[in-house]
């Protein structure tokens, strides 16, 4: 039987994984190699009709598309609406 993971260990691991992921976001391909895929990740945008959030997400999408090295696709992983 596995020992349950402690909250502290879970948070520590999550922070380390997040830091590693974010640290690689600006990485460039090694010399002689070409990048195969570029992804933009957005989350927790909480768009609702009564707020200006829809204006904000439109600005975010515009900013992503305006990048000199624009992503191949945009990944939205949740909390997109208020319900």
C-alpha positions as semicolon CSV with decimal commas, in nm:
position;residue;x (nm);y (nm);z (nm)
1;X;0,000;0,000;0,000
2;X;0,135;0,341;-0,095
3;X;0,188;0,610;0,165
4;X;-0,027;0,916;0,090
5;X;0,170;1,220;-0,019
6;X;0,177;1,506;0,229
7;X;0,036;1,845;0,136
8;X;0,380;1,999;0,184
9;X;0,545;1,749;-0,052
10;X;0,269;1,799;-0,307
11;X;0,306;2,178;-0,300
12;X;0,685;2,157;-0,313
13;X;0,671;1,925;-0,614
14;X;0,410;2,143;-0,785
15;X;0,620;2,455;-0,739
16;X;0,933;2,284;-0,866
17;X;0,751;2,150;-1,170
18;X;0,594;2,491;-1,241
19;X;0,930;2,662;-1,209
20;X;1,091;2,413;-1,445
21;X;0,811;2,458;-1,697
22;X;0,825;2,836;-1,679
23;X;1,202;2,837;-1,698
24;X;1,184;2,656;-2,030
25;X;0,924;2,888;-2,182
26;X;1,181;3,123;-2,327
27;X;1,425;2,857;-2,435
28;X;1,549;2,861;-2,791
29;X;1,637;2,551;-2,990
30;X;1,997;2,437;-2,967
31;X;2,228;2,535;-3,251
32;X;2,156;2,331;-3,561
33;X;1,807;2,232;-3,443
34;X;1,472;2,381;-3,535
35;X;1,170;2,410;-3,312
36;X;0,885;2,185;-3,412
37;X;0,606;2,345;-3,210
38;X;0,535;2,666;-3,019
39;X;0,238;2,679;-2,782
40;X;0,077;2,964;-2,588
41;X;-0,102;2,853;-2,269
42;X;-0,380;3,058;-2,109
43;X;-0,596;2,961;-1,815
44;X;-0,839;3,105;-1,558
45;X;-0,971;3,371;-1,793
46;X;-1,321;3,378;-1,633
47;X;-1,513;3,545;-1,913
48;X;-1,866;3,655;-1,824
49;X;-2,110;3,880;-2,006
50;X;-2,142;4,138;-1,725
51;X;-1,772;4,215;-1,696
52;X;-1,496;4,356;-1,912
53;X;-1,317;4,019;-1,906
54;X;-1,408;3,955;-2,269
55;X;-1,221;4,274;-2,362
56;X;-0,918;4,155;-2,165
57;X;-0,908;3,811;-2,326
58;X;-0,937;3,973;-2,670
59;X;-0,630;4,182;-2,580
60;X;-0,445;3,870;-2,462
61;X;-0,520;3,683;-2,785
62;X;-0,417;3,988;-2,988
63;X;-0,091;4,012;-2,792
64;X;-0,019;3,642;-2,848
65;X;-0,078;3,672;-3,223
66;X;0,135;3,988;-3,243
67;X;0,448;3,814;-3,116
68;X;0,737;3,809;-3,361
69;X;0,766;3,435;-3,302
70;X;0,393;3,361;-3,281
71;X;0,273;3,027;-3,142
72;X;0,138;2,748;-3,361
73;X;-0,169;2,720;-3,140
74;X;-0,320;2,854;-2,819
75;X;-0,411;2,612;-2,541
76;X;-0,683;2,720;-2,295
77;X;-0,698;2,479;-2,004
78;X;-0,991;2,589;-1,801
79;X;-1,196;2,822;-1,589
80;X;-1,309;2,994;-1,904
81;X;-1,656;3,096;-1,789
82;X;-1,829;3,204;-1,472
83;X;-2,119;2,978;-1,389
